[in-house]
Amino acid sequence: MSAGMILGAQAATALLAGLALGLFHFATLARLIALLVAGRMVAVPLQLARFALLVPFLWIAAQFGAAVLLAGAAGILAGRALLLRRLR
């Protein structure tokens, strides 16, 4: 297998993982906001958990190179776009 094929497979995997993570990250945002508005402090650990998933994913993707990192970030943004489209 060539290096280009491996990089493509890594980028595709990062894109799909980013999409799943983006859907989760932004889907939990509505619940988080509702908790914050209600004054429930349980929202703070939830926010930390959201970032505790997002940051390591992006760091690991960055270890594989810029293309994989960009694919992962694009997946996260695609998840956001899908949720926004569904809500409109």
C-alpha positions in Angstrom: 0.0 0.0 0.0 1.4 3.4 -0.9 1.9 6.3 1.5 -0.8 8.3 -0.3 -3.4 5.5 0.2 -2.5 5.3 3.9 -2.8 9.0 4.3 -6.1 9.0 2.5 -7.4 6.2 4.8 -6.2 8.1 7.9 -7.9 11.3 6.7 -11.2 9.4 5.9 -11.1 7.8 9.3 -10.5 11.2 10.9 -13.3 12.8 8.9 -15.8 10.1 10.0 -14.6 10.2 13.6 -14.8 14.0 13.6 -18.3 13.8 12.2 -19.4 11.5 15.0 -17.6 13.7 17.6 -19.0 16.9 16.2 -22.6 15.5 16.2 -22.1 14.5 19.9 -20.4 17.7 20.9 -23.0 20.1 19.4 -26.0 17.9 20.3 -25.1 18.1 23.9 -24.7 21.9 23.7 -28.5 22.4 23.9 -28.7 20.4 27.1 -25.7 22.2 28.5 -27.3 25.6 27.9 -30.6 24.5 29.5 -28.7 23.4 32.6 -26.7 26.6 32.8 -29.8 28.8 32.4 -31.5 26.7 35.2 -28.5 27.4 37.4 -27.5 23.8 37.7 -23.9 23.4 38.4 -23.8 19.9 36.8 -23.3 21.8 33.6 -19.7 22.6 34.4 -18.5 18.9 34.5 -20.6 18.3 31.4 -18.8 21.1 29.6 -15.4 19.8 30.8 -16.4 16.3 29.5 -17.3 17.8 26.1 -13.8 19.3 25.8 -12.1 16.3 27.3 -13.3 14.4 24.3 -12.7 17.0 21.7 -9.1 18.1 22.6 -7.5 14.6 22.7 -9.2 13.8 19.3 -7.7 16.8 17.7 -4.3 16.3 19.3 -4.2 12.7 18.1 -5.2 13.7 14.6 -2.4 16.4 14.6 0.1 13.6 15.4 -0.8 12.1 12.0 -0.2 15.3 10.1 -2.0 18.4 8.8 -4.2 16.6 6.4 -5.6 14.3 9.0 -6.1 17.2 11.5 -7.9 19.2 8.8 -10.1 16.2 7.9 -11.0 15.7 11.6 -11.8 19.3 12.1 -13.9 19.3 8.9 -15.8 16.3 10.3 -16.5 18.2 13.5 -17.8 21.2 11.5 -19.8 18.9 9.3 -21.5 17.5 12.4 -22.3 21.0 13.5 -23.8 21.9 10.0 -25.9 18.7 10.0 -27.4 19.6 13.4 -28.0 23.2 12.5 -29.8 22.1 9.3 -32.0 19.7 11.3 -32.9 22.4 13.7 -33.9 24.9 11.1 
